[in-house]
Amino acid sequence: MEIRRATTVAELLAAADLYDGPPRPEWAERFLASPGHLMLIAHEDGAPVGMVSGIEMLHPDKGAEMCLYELSVAEPYRRRGIGRALTEALAAEARARGCYDLWVGVDPDNAAALATYRSAGALDEGPFTMLAWPFTPAS
């Protein structure tokens, strides 16, 4: 397995099976052009089998931190350590950028995600509530 940062729209589109929905070229271009956004893709035999996306965030009184936005591993490749390896690779990138931490929000009943993140060294900071303002979906 090889993990590398996606740097082209073609790489992001080639990982379409790993996303929740179909990617759009204009969104992929915007993702790549946005400072602090990154995606690492795991490949086996040249094919994308997993991905993790992160967003570096800055605040005047905190500095930089990294949000693990999404992690996905194709069904046939799960339970092989790919999710952990992707998470560890994102953590290494966050450290290299000088981030003071890496964080992720996880549903409390998502046992697979919790196990993956804990195996990569994440600590449970306790429950929190996430609120959202749903807007009209982009089409």
Helices and strands as residue ranges (DSSP letters): E 2-5, H 9-14, G 16-18, H 25-33, E 37-44, E 47-59, E 63-73, G 75-77, H 82-96, E 102-103, H 111-119
